[in-house]
Amino acid sequence: MMAPAPAPATAPRRTVSKAPLTTGSSRRWILFVSIVISLVPLLVSLENLLLSSEVSPLLAASSAVVWALYTIPFLIIIRRIDFFEREPWISLVAAFLWGGFIAGGMALMANDAIFDLVTVQGGVVAAQDWGAAIAGPTTEELAKGLGVLLILMASPRRPRTALDGFVSGAVVGLGFQVIENFGYTMNTSAIEDDPSLAPLAQMFVIRGLIAGPFSHAVYTGIVGLGIGYLVTATDRSMLRRIGVALLAFIGAYAAHWFWNSPLLINQVSFLGSVLVKGAFTFGILIVGLRIARRRDAAFFSEGLSGVPDWLCSPAEQQSLSTGKGRKRARTAAKRAGGRPARRAMASLQRAQADLAVAVRVGDQQAADNAVERIRAARAVVPLPTAAASPPEPVSPTATQPPPSTQPLAAEPHAWEPPTGPPVV
C-alpha cells in the first residue's frame, strides 16, 4: 500500500477560522458600551495601584515582575484546556485587562458599600467575619461575569461551545487575581511598614502558591461555562440556557463565599481549611469542565466523520476526543520512535483538530493547511491500518452531514467533501 506523498520541508502555518457572533456594527456598539462602563472603574483601579506603589517603588517594581511571571503558567494551562479551537489572543488580552482593571475597579467601589451595610446591620464583628464572604462573590463575580459576556459577544472568532466561555472567564479571573495580589502585597508593606521584599515573599506563598489554584481564575471560569452555554447552545431552549448560566453562577458564588467565609477556621488547621474549601471549589469546576469538554469534542469531531483513514482513522478520532487519549497516543509514539515520533504525533493531533474545526465551520484555507500538516506528520507517524495514500487537496466547504455509519474510505479519491451552507 502506498505511503502518503512526501511533505514539503516546511509545512505551512495553520490558520484560524473566524466567524464572529455579532455583526461589525453590533461589535462597535459593544465596544462603545464597554468603554463607557469601564472609564470610572479603570480610573479607580489605576489610582489605587499608583497610591499603593508609592510605599516602596522598588517593591512595586519587583512585585509587578513576579506577579507577571506568575501569570504565564496559568495562562498556558487555561488556553490549552480548549484543545480544538483556541481563543484569539486579542480576546485573552481583553479578558485579562477587564478582570485586572475594570472588574477590580468595580469591586473596589462596591465592596466598601457592602461592608458598610453589613456593619450597620450586624455590627463591626459581623463585618469583620462575614463582610468578605458577602461582598466578594456578590460584586466581583457580577463584575467579572459582565466582562465575560461582553468579550464573547465581541470576539473576532465566534464562540462555539461553553468551553470558550470557560477560557474567557478563567482569564478574566486570572487578571483580577494577579492585580489583587499585587495590591495585597503593597498593602501588607504599608500596614507592616516594611518596604523590603518580605511582603512579596509572604503574599506569593499565601496568595500565589496556597490560595492561587483555588482563586478567581476558577470562580470566573465556572461563571464563564454558564455564560458560554447561554450564548452557544442554540440547540437548547432559552429557558434551559438561562437556567444553566444561573446554576454556574450559583456554583461559583458558593465556592467564592465558602472560601471567604470564616467557616472551618476554628475547627481545623489552616492547611486543612484550605484543602477542604479548595476541594469544594475544584469539585464544581471538574464537573462543569467534564461536561463542557465532552460537548466541545462532540461538536468538532463531527468534522472528522467520513474522512479517509490517512487523515484521521477511527482509533485516532477516539483518542483525539479526550486529553487522556491524546496523551496515551503521544506516549505510545515516543515508545515506538523516541522524541521525534512524539513531536510528530503532537503535530498530527493538532493538525487533525484543526481539520475538524475547518470542516465543521467550512473554512477551505484552514482545511488545506491542516491537510498539508497531516502529510508532514505522516512522514514520521505510521499510517493507520488500511489507510491509503492521500488524494490531492481535499475541499471541505462547510456543513458536515450527520455522521455516516459506513466504513471510512480506504482508497485515494474516495472522500467526497461535505456540502451545504456553513455551520455557525
C-alpha positions in Angstrom: 0.0 0.0 0.0 1.3 3.4 -0.9 2.5 5.8 1.7 1.5 9.5 1.7 3.2 11.9 -0.6 6.4 13.4 0.8 5.7 16.5 2.8 7.3 19.9 2.0 10.4 20.8 4.0 8.4 23.4 5.9 4.7 22.8 6.4 2.6 26.0 6.2 1.5 27.6 9.4 -2.1 26.9 10.4 -4.8 29.5 10.0 -7.8 30.1 12.3 -11.3 30.3 11.2 -13.1 33.5 12.2 -16.9 33.7 12.3 -17.9 36.4 14.8 -21.1 36.0 16.9 -22.2 39.6 16.2 -22.0 41.9 13.2 -19.4 44.6 12.8 -21.9 47.3 13.7 -23.0 45.4 16.8 -19.4 44.8 17.9 -18.8 48.6 17.6 -21.7 49.2 19.9 -20.5 46.6 22.3 -17.1 48.3 22.3 -18.6 51.7 22.9 -20.7 50.4 25.8 -17.7 48.6 27.3 -15.6 51.8 27.2 -18.4 53.8 28.8 -18.8 51.2 31.6 -15.0 51.0 32.0 -14.0 54.6 32.4 -14.7 55.2 36.1 -13.6 51.7 37.3 -10.4 52.0 35.3 -9.5 55.3 36.9 -10.3 53.9 40.4 -8.0 50.9 39.8 -5.2 53.0 38.4 -5.4 55.5 41.3 -5.4 52.7 43.8 -2.4 51.0 42.2 -0.4 54.2 41.9 -1.1 55.2 45.6 -0.1 51.8 46.9 3.1 51.8 44.8 4.3 54.9 46.5 5.1 53.0 49.6 8.1 51.4 48.0 8.8 51.8 44.3 11.4 49.0 44.4 8.9 46.6 46.0 6.3 47.7 43.5 8.6 47.0 40.5 9.6 43.7 42.0 6.0 42.7 42.7 5.0 43.7 39.1 7.7 41.4 37.7 6.9 38.5 40.0 3.2 38.5 39.5 3.6 39.0 35.8 5.7 35.8 35.7 3.2 34.1 37.9 0.6 34.7 35.2 2.4 32.8 32.4 1.9 29.2 33.5 -1.7 29.8 34.4 -2.4 31.4 31.1 -0.8 28.5 29.2 -2.8 25.9 31.2 -6.1 27.8 30.7 -5.6 28.2 27.0 -4.7 24.5 26.4 -7.9 23.3 28.1 -9.8 24.2 24.9 -7.9 21.9 22.6 -9.9 22.1 19.3 -10.3 25.8 18.6 -8.3 28.1 20.9 -9.3 31.6 21.7 -7.7 34.5 19.7 -5.1 36.4 21.7 -6.9 39.7 21.4 -9.8 38.2 23.3 -7.5 36.8 26.0 -5.7 40.2 26.4 -9.1 42.0 26.7 -10.2 39.4 29.2 -7.1 39.9 31.4 -7.4 43.6 31.3 -11.1 43.6 32.1 -10.5 41.3 35.1 -7.5 43.2 36.4 -8.6 46.8 36.0 -12.3 47.1 35.2 -13.8 44.4 37.4 -11.2 45.2 40.0 -12.2 48.9 40.0 -15.9 47.9 40.2 -15.2 45.7 43.2 -13.2 48.5 44.9 -16.2 50.8 44.6 -18.9 48.3 45.6 -17.2 46.3 48.3 -16.8 49.3 50.6 -20.6 50.0 50.4 -21.4 46.4 51.2 -19.0 46.3 54.1 -20.7 49.5 55.5 -24.1 47.9 55.1 -23.1 44.7 56.9 -21.5 46.9 59.7 -24.8 48.8 60.1 -26.9 45.7 60.1 -24.7 43.3 62.0 -22.1 45.3 63.8 -18.3 45.6 63.4 -17.6 41.9 64.4 -20.1 40.6 61.8 -18.5 42.8 59.1 -15.0 41.5 60.0 -16.1 37.9 60.0 -18.6 37.9 57.1 -18.1 41.1 55.1 -15.7 39.4 52.6 -17.9 36.4 52.2 -20.9 38.7 51.3 -19.2 41.4 49.4 -16.6 39.4 47.4 -18.7 37.0 45.5 -21.6 39.4 45.1 -19.7 42.3 43.5 -16.7 40.5 42.0 -18.5 37.7 40.2 -21.1 40.0 38.7 -18.4 42.4 37.5 -16.2 39.7 36.1 -19.2 37.9 34.5 -20.2 41.0 32.7 -16.8 41.2 31.1 -17.0 37.5 30.0 -20.4 38.2 28.3 -19.1 41.3 26.5 -15.9 39.6 25.4 -17.7 36.6 24.0 -20.2 38.8 22.1 -17.4 41.0 20.7 -14.8 38.3 20.0 -13.5 38.2 16.4 -13.9 34.4 16.5 -17.3 33.1 17.2 -17.6 31.1 20.4 -18.7 27.6 19.6 -19.3 25.8 23.0 -19.3 26.5 26.7 -15.6 25.8 26.8 -15.0 29.1 25.1 -16.8 30.8 27.9 -14.6 28.9 30.4 -11.4 30.1 28.8 -12.5 33.7 28.7 -13.9 33.6 32.3 -10.7 32.0 33.6 -8.5 34.6 32.1 -10.8 37.4 33.4 -10.5 35.8 36.8 -6.7 35.5 36.4 -6.4 39.2 35.6 -8.4 40.0 38.7 -6.4 37.6 40.8 -3.0 38.9 39.7 -3.8 42.6 40.2 -5.4 41.9 43.5 -2.3 40.0 44.6 -0.2 43.0 43.7 -2.5 45.2 45.7 -2.3 42.9 48.7 1.5 42.9 48.5 1.7 46.6 48.6 -1.0 47.0 51.3 0.9 44.5 53.5 4.0 46.5 53.1 2.2 49.7 54.1 0.5 48.1 57.2 3.7 46.5 58.4 5.8 49.5 57.5 8.1 47.1 55.7 9.5 48.3 52.3 11.6 45.2 51.8 10.8 42.2 49.7 9.4 40.3 52.7 5.8 41.2 52.0 6.2 40.0 48.4 7.5 36.6 49.6 4.7 36.3 52.1 1.9 37.1 49.7 3.5 34.9 47.0 3.4 31.9 49.3 -0.1 32.6 50.8 -2.0 34.1 47.9 0.1 32.7 45.0 1.0 29.1 45.9 -1.5 28.2 48.5 -4.7 30.1 47.6 -3.9 30.7 43.9 -5.1 27.4 42.4 -8.5 27.8 44.1 -9.0 31.5 43.4 -10.6 33.9 40.9 -9.5 32.1 37.8 -11.5 29.1 38.9 -14.6 31.1 40.1 -14.9 33.1 36.9 -14.1 30.0 34.8 -17.2 28.4 36.3 -19.2 31.5 35.6 -17.8 31.5 32.1 -19.0 28.0 31.5 -22.6 29.1 32.1 -22.3 32.2 30.0 -20.6 30.2 27.2 -23.5 27.7 27.3 -26.0 30.6 27.2 -24.6 32.1 24.0 -23.7 28.9 22.2 -26.2 26.2 23.0 -28.7 27.4 20.4 -30.0 23.8 20.0 -31.4 24.1 23.5 -34.3 26.2 24.7 -33.6 29.7 26.1 -35.1 28.7 29.4 -32.6 25.9 29.8 -29.7 28.1 28.7 -30.6 30.7 31.2 -31.0 28.0 33.9 -27.6 26.6 33.2 -26.0 30.0 33.3 -27.7 30.7 36.7 -26.6 27.3 38.0 -23.0 28.0 37.1 -23.1 31.4 38.7 -24.6 30.0 41.9 -21.8 27.3 41.9 -19.1 30.0 41.5 -20.8 32.2 44.1 -21.0 29.3 46.6 -17.3 28.4 46.1 -16.2 32.1 46.5 -18.5 32.6 49.5 -17.2 29.4 51.2 -13.6 30.4 50.6 -14.0 33.9 52.0 -16.2 32.8 55.0 -14.8 32.1 58.5 -16.2 28.5 58.4 -13.7 25.8 59.4 -11.1 28.3 60.7 -11.6 27.4 64.3 -12.5 23.7 63.6 -9.4 22.6 61.6 -5.9 23.8 60.8 -5.2 26.5 58.2 -4.0 23.9 55.8 -7.0 21.7 56.4 -9.3 24.6 55.8 -7.6 25.3 52.5 -7.8 21.7 51.4 -11.5 21.3 52.2 -12.5 24.6 50.6 -10.2 24.0 47.7 -11.7 20.6 47.1 -15.2 22.0 47.1 -14.2 24.6 44.5 -12.4 22.1 42.3 -15.2 19.7 42.5 -17.6 22.2 41.0 -15.0 23.1 38.3 -14.3 19.5 37.4 -17.9 18.5 36.9 -18.6 21.6 34.7 -15.4 21.1 32.7 -16.1 17.4 32.0 -19.5 18.1 30.6 -18.2 21.1 28.6 -15.2 19.2 27.1 -17.4 16.3 26.0 -19.8 18.7 24.3 -16.9 20.5 22.7 -15.3 17.3 21.4 -18.6 16.1 20.0 -19.2 19.4 18.2 -15.9 19.3 16.4 -15.5 15.6 16.0 -18.4 15.7 13.5 -15.9 17.4 11.2 -13.9 14.1 11.0 -16.7 11.7 10.3 -16.3 10.2 6.9 -12.7 11.3 6.2 -10.2 8.8 4.9 -8.2 6.9 7.4 -4.9 8.6 6.4 -6.4 11.9 7.6 -7.7 10.6 10.8 -8.6 6.9 11.5 -11.4 5.8 13.8 -9.0 5.0 16.5 -7.3 8.4 16.2 -10.7 10.1 16.3 -11.5 8.4 19.5 -8.2 9.3 21.2 -8.4 12.8 19.9 -11.6 13.5 21.7 -10.1 13.3 25.2 -6.9 14.7 26.9 -6.1 11.2 28.3 -6.5 9.7 24.8 -4.2 12.3 23.2 -1.6 11.7 25.9 -1.7 7.9 25.5 -1.2 8.3 21.8 1.8 10.6 22.3 3.3 8.2 24.8 2.9 5.2 22.5 4.5 7.2 19.7 7.5 8.0 21.9 8.0 4.4 22.9 7.9 3.4 19.2 10.1 6.1 17.8 11.5 8.3 20.5 11.0 12.0 20.9 10.8 12.8 17.2 7.9 10.5 16.9 6.2 12.0 20.0 6.6 15.5 18.5 5.2 14.3 15.2 2.2 12.7 16.9 1.5 16.0 18.7 1.7 17.8 15.4 -0.6 15.3 13.8 -3.1 15.7 16.6 -3.0 19.5 16.3 -3.5 19.2 12.5 -6.4 16.7 12.9 -8.1 19.0 15.4 -7.7 22.0 13.0 -9.1 19.9 10.2 -12.1 19.0 12.3 -12.7 22.7 13.0 -12.2 23.7 9.4 -14.7 21.2 8.1 -17.2 22.0 10.8 -17.2 25.7 10.0 -16.4 25.5 6.3 -13.0 27.2 6.1 -11.3 26.0 2.9 -8.0 27.6 3.6 -7.7 26.2 7.1 -8.7 22.7 5.8 -6.0 22.8 3.1 -3.5 24.0 5.7 -4.4 21.1 8.1 -4.1 18.5 5.3 -0.6 19.6 4.4 0.4 19.4 8.0 -1.1 15.9 8.3 1.0 14.9 5.3 4.1 16.3 7.1 3.4 14.4 10.3 2.6 11.1 8.4 6.3 11.1 7.3 7.1 10.1 10.9 3.8 8.8 12.4 2.8 5.4 10.8 -0.4 5.3 8.8 -3.4 3.6 10.4 -4.2 0.1 9.2 -5.9 0.0 5.8 -5.2 3.7 5.2 -4.4 4.8 1.7 -2.3 7.5 0.1 -3.9 10.9 0.3 -5.8 12.3 -2.6 -4.9 15.8 -3.8 -6.1 18.7 -1.8 -9.4 18.0 -0.2 -12.1 20.6 -0.3 -14.3 20.5 2.7 -16.6 23.5 2.3 -18.9 23.8 5.2 -21.6 21.8 6.9 -20.7 18.3 7.8 -23.7 15.9 7.3 -24.8 13.7 10.1 -22.0 11.1 10.9 -22.1 8.3 8.4 -22.5 4.7 9.5 -20.4 3.5 6.5 -16.8 2.5 6.9 -14.2 5.2 6.2 -12.8 5.3 2.7 -9.7 3.2 2.3 -8.8 4.2 -1.3 -7.5 7.5 -2.7 -10.1 9.9 -4.1 -12.9 8.1 -2.3 -13.8 11.0 0.1 -16.5 13.4 -1.2 -16.2 16.8 0.5 -19.2 17.8 2.6 -21.5 20.3 1.0 -24.1 22.8 2.2 -24.3 26.1 4.0 -21.6 26.9 6.6 -22.2 25.7 10.1 -22.3 28.6 12.6 
